[in-house]
Amino acid sequence: MRIDEVIHQPVRLRVMASLVALDQKEQLDFTRLRDLLSVTDDNLGAHLLKLEEAGYIRVEKTFVGRKPRTFLSATAKGRAAFEEHVDALEGIIRSSDRRGATEPAARQPSGKKRIMR
């Protein structure tokens, strides 16, 4: 298990979580995802490009009537990478829970004050 640096960035993590929550054949509209995540078009576009380059998402551009629309879905590779990333995060949490129960309490500050200038 390993942390996936592509997915680990917070916006990309939220994108992947949104897309893997869909059935494999389902897609999410760019505008709906942007609104769901409360990000700008440019910000979301940059993160989607990174995920697409990694092969984690599929971007389908089409027209509905005369309006361009972009639909997004997670690829099998993206779903597997997300699952591995979540497993790695859960492993970190489990290991910190075990350490917290067996390790001595954290050292308390010495009481000395630092002067910041």
Buried (B, 14 or more C-beta within 10 A) or exposed (E): EEEBEBBEBEBBBBBBBBBBEEEEEEBBBBEEBBEEBEBEEEEBBEBBEBBBEBEBBBBEEEEEEEEEBBBBBBBEEBBEBBEBBBEBBEEEEEEEEEEEEEEEEEEEEEEEEEEEE
